[in-house]
Amino acid sequence: MNASGLTHIQAPEGVAPSSGYTHVVTGPGRLVALAGQMPFDEKGEFVGEGDPGTQARQVFANMLGCLTAAGATFKDVVKLTYYVTDVAHIPAILAARDEFIDLEHPPASTVVQVVALYRPELLMEIDAFAIVGESTATTTTPTASAEAGTGPPPLDPELAGPLRSILSELPMPLTPGLIPDRRNRSAASRLTDEAIRRNGAFEIEERTVPLTPGSPGVPLLICRPTATPGPHPVVYNTHGGGMVAGSSRSTELVGELDRAEELQIAVVSVDYRLAPEHPDPVPVEDCYAGLMWVAEHAAELGLDPDRIIVSGNSAGGALAAGLALLARDRGGPRLLGQLLQFPMLDDRCDTSSAAQMERVGLWDGASNRMGWTALLGDRRGTGHVSCYAAPARADDLSGLPPAYVEVGSVEALRDEGVGYASRIWSTGGEAELHVWSGAFHSFDEWVPEAVVSRTAHQARVSWLRRVLDRHARSLDEAALFRAPEGVRA
């Protein structure tokens, strides 16, 4: 399908995506994707707890509303994917299906997967794809992006081919039913001790930060360089994974270790608890507890509490930015910087790039909404979201440590990253912004040898070096003006 001219609509009109209708993506005469149909009624209320038949009928009713708004019917559906928690629910689902679908015109493909869904009361989720004719697809209401006739920016030639290969085997967008898949992929790619030690370049230890009585502790992975004596500066890493997956040993740690080995920095990676089982504020508070513990125990760990930089990719970028706000507002550690790589910053998901990349790239607009909904539930997009969870919500971005913000031009998070840096500048703060032309979300992790990936790596190293050098110069200047011992200033 040609990506130009894509539109997305919501059905019925005015119903929020969190209520289970989610979105429909249509093009000029081709594909309609109904993602994540859930058993919620038009008021956003859950329907049919414990009753697979009632849940299935509501899901198909939601789907019919989406199809109708797209100018389509169930006869246009070519593929149905059922995500169920128990095979015993399938007969009830098929009975409900028969109330809506003419068996003389069944979908060409039907897939059933038994999975654990993100809320215990959910028994199913159903995704559908339909082919719609030119005359019907053009009846949809376009977004502002589509009205302007703007498709996504072109991809970097070195990234376009790899992205196609990645998407051919990575189910997108993220849905509740795909959370186990994402976690399994993350677990399969966890870095081993040997990979982290890098032939002796780092020594590692694991600590657990105690929380309140009855709560599990927060695991920390501490990686210290061995080529130079301490105390070492610290990159405090909050991993990505869309708020629902990932770990302190995720593959993105490779980039942190690359930079740390070059600059002789320690890396501390925090294994915070994941949504939706542990919704906001658990993830950011886990990360903050770990940060406070590292600052308080720096001496025994061979670390420098005055040289801590928070760093995170995607969801980890949201958490790193949230930590900078928390440290400022609670009088916590005086951070040296915040390295925000392709950060999720705004749960409202209402920027031009979010619409433009609704179904484009690795972390598209639909996946982004799913990640925020897993973290925030029904609060997503409302006035009841803390800036520590969604940093773009902050009214005041003054008094923050220097920020490094980077995004790709072909990713849904582009505009919120640009806006965040701009708002820091407007307060008189310091931010370095990079928009990598032709790049998709977290591109360098997937295509590390591309020229733009190597350039991005060097830009991060350069920024870290400058932040550390400036701190060292400030100490030298302070020493020049310090009165000799025993002499009154």
N, C-alpha and C positions, 0 to 999 in steps of 0.2 A: 504494500500500500504506500502510495506517495505521502510523505509526512506533511507536505505543504497543504494548507487548507484544512488541517485537522481542527475540529471544534469539540468542545465538551459541554454537555448539558446535564442537568440534574432533573430527576423526575420522582414524584410530582414536583411542580415548580414551587420553590420556597422551602422545601424540606431539606434539613441539614444533612450533609453526608454521614454524620455520626449516627443518624437514625436508621441506617441500614440500606438506604437506597443508593448510597455512594454515587458513582458517576457513570455516565455513558460517554464514550469517545466515538465520534463518527468522522468520516472523511467524505469527500465529494463523490459519493456513490459506491462506497465499498464496505468497510468493516465497522461493526459496532461491538464494543467490548463492555459487558456488564460485569463489573468487578465486585466481588465480596458481598453478594446479596445475603442479608441476614434477617432473622425473624423479629423485626421491629415494625410496629405499625406507623401510621402517618404522623402520630404524635411523638414518635421516638421511644415508645414504651415497649418493653420486652413482651413477647407473646408466646404462650405455650410452654411454660416450664415443665420439663419432664414428659412432654407429649410430642413425639416426633411428627405425628400427622398434622397437628395444629401449626407447629413450627414450619413444616414444609409448605403448607398452604399459604402462610404469610410470606414466605420467601418467594414463592411463585407469583403471588400478588404484587410484591415489590418489583419483580422482574417484568411483569406485564406493564406496570406503570412506566418503567424505563423504556421498554420497547415502544409503547404507545407514543411517548414523547419524542422518540426518534423516528416516528413514522413507520414503525415496523410491527410485526406480530410474531407469535411463536413459530409460525411457518418459516420465518427467516432465520431461525436459530440453527446453526450447523454443528455446534459443539456445546455440550454440557459437562461440567466437571463438578462432581459431588464430593465435598469434604465432610465425612461423617465420623462421629466418635465411636460408633458401634455398628457392625454389620447388621445387627438385629433391627436397626432403624430403616433399612433399605426398603422393605415392603411398604411401610407407611409413606415413605417418600415417593415411591413409584405410584402409589394410589393417588397421592396429591397431584403428581405430575399429570396423571391421566385426566384430571379435571380441567387442566389448562392446555395440554398439548394434544393435537389431533394425531392419533397413532398412524394415520395414513401418511403423515408428513413428519416422521421422527427426525431428530438431529442425526447427522451423518456420523457423529462420534460422541460417545459417552464414556467418561472416565470416572471411576470411584476410587477415592483414597480414604483410608481410615487413619485419622490423625487426632491429636489432642488440640482442641481449640483454645482460644485465649481467655475465655470466660467459662466457668464450670457449668453454667446453665445452658450454654449453647450446645445443641446436638448436631448442628450442620451449618454449612456455608455452601452456596452454589454459585459458580462462575459460569458465564455464558458468552458465546461469540455468535454473531449473526452477520449475514451478508445482506445489505440493503441496497435497493436500486437507486439510481441517480435521482429520480423524481422524489423519493421519500427522504433520502438523506439531506437534500437541500432544504427541507422544511424545518430543520433544527434551528435553534436560536444560538448564534455564534457568540463566543466570548469577544472581549475587546481585542485580544490578540488576533483572533481569526478575522475580525472585521477589518483590521488593519492589513490583512493579507500577509502576516509575518509568520513564516515557519521558523524552525530553530536555526541558529547560526551554523555554518558549515563546520564539520569536524576536521581536525588536523589529519592530513593524509596518513601519518604514521599511527594514528589512533583509530581510524574508522574501521579498518579490517579487524583488528583485535576486538573492538567493541562488538561487532557483529558475531564473532566467534563466542564471546563471553555470553551474550544474550541468547545464543542458540541453545545453551544448556543451563542457563540460570532462569528459573521461572520468575516472571515479573508481571505486574507489580507485586510488592509485598502485601499479603493478606494475612488475617489471623491463622488460616490454615497452613500458611507457609512458614510460620515462626519455627516449628520443629525442624524444618529443612534448613533454615538459616543457622540454627544452633548446631545442627549436626555438621554442617560445612565448617563452621568455626572450630568446633572441637577437633575435626579431622586435620585441621591445619595449625593447631597449637604448636608453638615453638618449643623444642626440647631444651633441656639444660645445656646440652652440647652446642646447639645452635646459638644459644644466648651467650655462652662463654666465649665463643669465637676464637678457639685455639688459645685460650688464656688471656684474651684482651680484657675480659670482665670476670670478676668474681661475683657470685650471686648468693643471696640468702632470702628466705621467705619469713615474714613476720605477720602476725595477726593483731590488728588494732582492736582492743576491747571496746564494746559499746555499752549500752545500758544493760543491767542484769536481765537475763532471759533472752537477749538478742544475740545473734551470731556475730562474731567479730568480722572485721573487714580485712581480707588478705592483701598483703602488699608483696610485690616482687621487687627486690632491690638489686640493682646491677651497678657495681662500682668498677671503674677502670683500674687496671693494675699497673699501667706504665708510669703513672705519676702518683706522688703522695697526696693524701688528702689534707685538709678537708676539700671535697670536690663540690663544685656547683651542681645543681640538681634540676633535671627535667622531670616534673611530676606528670605522668602520662595517664590520661583518662581515655580508655579505648573507645572505638566506634562500634557500630552494629545496630544502628537504627533504634536504640533504646531497648531492644529486645534480644540482642545476641552479642557475641564477642566475649573476650576475657582478657586478663592481664597478659596473656601470652599470644594474643592475636597477631596475625602476620604483619599488621601495620607497625608493630614494635620493631620490625626490621629497620624501618626508616629512622626511628628514634635512635636505635643503636648505631646506625651508620653515622649520624651526626654526632652522637656522643663519643664515638671512638675517635673521630677526627678532632674534636675539641676537648677531649678528656673530661667529659661530663658524666656524672652518675645519672642513671635513669631509675625512677621508682614508678612502677605501674600498679594501679589500684584495681582490684577485682570487685567492683561494686555490684550490688544486687540489681537484677534486670526487671523491667516491666514486661508484661502487664501484671505478673504476680506481685511485683513490688513497685507500685505506682509512685509518682511524685508525692512527697519530697524524698523518698528513700534513696534513689541513686545519687543525687547531688549531696545529700547529707552524709552518705557513706564516703563519698569522695572528700568532703570537707573534714570529716573525722580523721581520715588517713593523712590529709595535708597537715592538720594540726599536730598529729602525732609525729610526723617526720620532722617538723620544725622544732618540736619540743625535745626530740631524741637525736637531733642531728649530730651532736658531739660524739655520742657513743657509736654512731653509724659511720663516722668519717665523712660527714656531709657539712656543707656550709649553709646555715639557716638564712643567711642574708642574700643568698644567690639561688633562689628557687624560681623556676619558670614553669608555669602550667602549660600543658600542651595536649591537644586532642584533635582527632579527625572525625568529622561528621557529627554523630551524636556525642562523641568525645569532645568535639569543639564546643557544643552547647554546654557541656559540663565544665569545661575549662573556663569558658567565659562566665558561667555561673559562679565558679569558685572565686574568680577575680572580684565579682560583685560582693560575694559573701565576705571575703577577707577584708574588703574595704569597709563594709557596713558593720561587721562584728569586731573590728579591730584585730583581725587575725594577722597571719604572717604578711610582712611587707614584700610582696612579690616583685621580682625583677622584670617579669614580662609575661605575656600570654600569647602563645603560638596557636592560632585558630585556623586549622586546615579544613576547608570545605564545610564550615560549621552549620549545623541546624540551629537557628537562632530565633525563629518566629513560628509559633504554633498556629497562627492565623492563616498561613499558607496562601496569601492573597496577592502576591506580587505578580508582575508581568511574566517573569521567568518561570514562576510556578505554573502558570497557565500555558506558557509557550512549550515547556518541557513536561507537560502533563503525563505523557507516556514516552518520554525520550530519555535514553541513557540508563545508567545503573541505579540511580536513586531518583526516580522520577517524582512528579508532583503527587501522584496517587500513593506511592510508597511513603513519601514524606508525611502525608496526612495520616497514614496508618501508624507510623512510628509515634507521632505525637498523640494519637488517640490511645495507643497502648499505654503511654506514660500518663496521660491526663484524663482519659475517659471522657465523660460528658462535659468536662470543663474546657476541653479544647475549643479555642476560638471564642470563648466567652470572656467576661470581665473578671473571672475568678482564677487567673493564672499568674503565678509569681514570676518576677523577673529572674529569680534564681533558677527556675526551670526553663524559661524561655527568655533569654537575655534581651532580645529586642523589645520586650515589654518594659524595660527600665525607663523611668522618666528622666533619670540623671545618669549620664555616662562620664561624669567628671571624676577626677581623682583615681583613675584606674592606671595600672601599670602599662607601659608601652605594649601595643598590640601589633601582631603580624596577622593579617587577614588575607586568605587566598581562596579563590573560587575558580571554576572553569566557566568559560563563556557558554558552554552547552550543558548547563545543569540547572535544575529547578531552584537550587539554593543561591544562585548567582546574585540576584538583586538584594536579598536580605543581607548578604555579606558586604556588598558595596554600601548599602544603607547604614550598616552598623559602623563601618569605618568612617563614613561621612559624619555621622552623629558624634563620634569621638572627636573628630577634628573640630566640629562646631562648638565643643566645650573648651577648646584650647588644649585638648589631649593629644597624645601621640599614637599614630597608627600608620603602618606600612601596608598598602593594599596591592595585591597582585590579582589580575584577572587573566588567566591563561587562555589565550585565543585558541579556539577549536578543541578545547579540552572538556572531557566529561568528568563526572564526580569521582574523586580519588583516583584519577587516571594513572598517576605515577606508581601506585601500588600494583596495578595490573599490567602496565606497559613500561617498566622501569628504564628500558634502553632507548626509548624515544627521546629525541632532542629536547622536546619541551619538558619531559620528565627530569632529565639531567639538569636542565636549567632551573627547574623548580627546586630541586635538591640543593643546588648551590646557593640559590636565593635564601633558603631557610638557614643554611650554614652561615652565610654572610650576616644575616640579621642576628643570629645568636651570638656570633663573634663580636659584633658591634655592641650589643647590649652588655656582654660580659666585659669587654674592654672599657666601655664607658664607666662601668661600676669600679673597675680597677683604678681608672684615672681619678675618679672622685675620691677614692681612699688615699691616693697619693697626694692629691691637692689638700685634703684635710690634714694629712700628716705634716705638710709644709707649714701650716698655720698653727699647729699644736705646740704649745709652750713646752720647753724642755722640762724633764722631771725635776721637781724641786724649785722651779722658777714660777712665780706668780704671773699669770697672763695680764 
